[in-house]
Amino acid sequence: MSKIKIAVLISGGGSNLQAIIDGINEGYIPAEIDIVISNKEDVYGLKRAEKHNIDTKVMTKAIYGSIEKRNKALLELLKKRNIDLVVLAGYLAILPTEIIKEYENKIINIHPSLIPSFAGDGFYGRRVHESAFNRGVKISGATVHFVNEITDGGPIILQKTVDIDFDDDVETIAKKVLEIEHKILPLAVKLFAQGRLEVINNRVKIHEK
């Protein structure tokens, strides 16, 4: 079975990207990262990719003149490189309908909460953990899901929880959640690469090997 080709989209430090790189290098994930694409310049995630000789591309609104032109170029690039799976690893931009339709159930995202809690428009990054802290939840976690036109509304692939202690603050909650992100995102990529994920009525069935 040939390895699938992945494009990883980032906007920052790329720690989840690193988790995928490590999983591939360790033989855990039967795939290859063909390219890492960032919508921001000079982010550390690009350096992570370059250290592992992975092609990178910076695609900002400023470079292309508009978000529409940037998104059109992004779709053309994904198709040109014959990408099988798009992974959003801290990508802080909304994908257009054209890309979502072209790669239906072939785009996965990691979200730092237990969807549907603290999810949807406006919930990203630190805001998610601040909301969880202010609500006083006893558990939080992370979710890997397929991407559709609804923000954080696609079929859920994997979820994992963490306990929230009374003495936790926003920073410690974020750290706990990030640790499990680094586990379930590589696992989801592995399951996809093995052809073990099937979407049935907006639910994901994980098939045995």
N, C-alpha and C positions, 0 to 999 in steps of 0.2 A: 504494500500500500504506500503510495507516494505521499510525501509530507505536504500538508496544506500551506499556503502562503498567507501570511498575516500582515496587515497594516495596523500599526498602533498609533492612535491619535492622542496627543498630550498637550498640556498647557503649562506644565510646571516641572517639578523636580523629578518626576518619573519613577517613584519608588515601586509602583505597581508594574511599570514597564520592566524594572529590574527583576522583579519576582518572576515575570514571564521569561525573561532572558535566562535566568538561573534555572528555571524549570526545563527549558529547552536544552541548555548545556548539560544538565544532569541526566538527560534522556527520559525525563518524566513526561514531557509534552512532545508528541510526534508532529512537530511543525517547524516552520522557519519564519522569522520575522523578516519580511522582504523590505519594509521601509517603516521609518518612524516619522510622523508628520506632526508639526507643531503649529498652532495658530499664534504663537508668541515667539519673539526672537530671544536668543541668549538665555534659554532656560536650561537647567541642569540635565533634564531628561535627554536633550540632544547630545550632550557630552557622554551620557551613559551609552547611548546607541553607538556613537563614534568609537568609543573604547572597545566595542565588540564588532567593529567593522560593519555596522549596519547602515545602509543608506538613510539619509535624513533629508527632509524637505521642510522649509519654513514657508507657510502659506498664510500671510496676514492680509487683512483688508487693505492696509496701506500699499502693499505690493501690487495688488490686483485692481485697486481703485474702488471696489465695492464688494460687499458681502456676496452679492449674487454672482459676480465674476469669479470670486474666490471659490465659491461652492461649485460652480461649473467646472473650474480647473481641477478641483479635488476629485469630482466624479470621473473626469477624463483620466486622471492619474491612476485612480484605483482600477479602472477598466483596462488601461494600458498595461498595468503590471500584473494583470490576471489575479487579483486578490480574491481569496476564498473567504476570509473572515476579517472583519474590521473590529478592533478592540478599542473602546473609549476608556482610556486610563487617566482619568482626571482631565478630560477634554472639556473646557469650559466654553463651549459654543454649541449652538443648536444645529443639528444636521437638517438640510432641506428635505422636503418630501421626495424629491427625485432620487436622492441617494438612498433614503429609507426604503423606497419601493424597489429600487434596483437590487438592493441587498437585503431583501425581506428575510428575517430570521437568520441573518448572517452578520449582524452587528450586535455586539454585546457591550454592556456598560456596567461599571461597578458603582454602587451608590452606598454612602456611609450611614445607612439606617435600615431598619426592617420595614421595607415597603409594605403597606401604604403609609406607614407612619413617617412623618417628617420628610415628605417627598413631594414632587411636583414642582410647579413654577416657583422660582425664588429659593428653593432649598438646595443648596450646594455648599461644599466645603465647611468652613467653620460655622456657618449659619445653622447647619443641621445639628451639630453638637450643642450649640447654644440653646436651640429649641428643646432638645432632649433634656439638657440640664435644667432649664427653666421649668419644664413640665414635671420634673422630678421622677422620671421613669426609673424603674428598677432594673430593666434590661434594655440594651440597645443592640446594635449589630450591623451587619453589612448584607447587601443583596447584589447578586449578579443577575441581570435580566437582559432579554433581547430588547432591542430598541424599536419602537413604533412611533407613530405621529404624536402620541400623547406623552408628555414629559414624565418619565419614570413609570409609564403605564404599560410597558411591554411584558410579555410572558416571563415569569420568574423562573430562573434556572436553579439558583442555589441561595440559601440564606444561612447565616450562622449568628449566634447570639453571644453577647458578653454581659456579665453582671455589672451593674453600676452601683458602687458603694456610696454611702452618704458623704464620705470625705472626698470623693472624686470631684474634679472641676472640669471645665471644658477641655483643657489640655490633656488631662489624663484619660478622659473619655475618648478623645480623638486618637490618642496613642493606642488604647485598647482596640478600638475599631480598626485602625490601620493594620494592626498585627493580623487580624483575621481576614482583612481584604487581601493580604499577601498570600493567604492560603486558598481562599475560595476562587479568586480570579484565575490563577493558574489551573486549578482543578476544572473550572468551567471551560477553559480553552482546551484542556486535555480531552474532556468529554466531547466537545464539538469536533476536535480533530479525529477522534476515534469513531465519529458518526453515531454517537450514542444518545443524541438529543432529538426529540421529536415534539413538535408543537401540536397540541390537540385542543381546540376550543380555548385558546389563550392560556392553556396550561402546558407545562413542559414535562414530558415523560422521559426519564433517564433509563435507557436500556442497559441490561447487563452485557458484558463482553460477549 
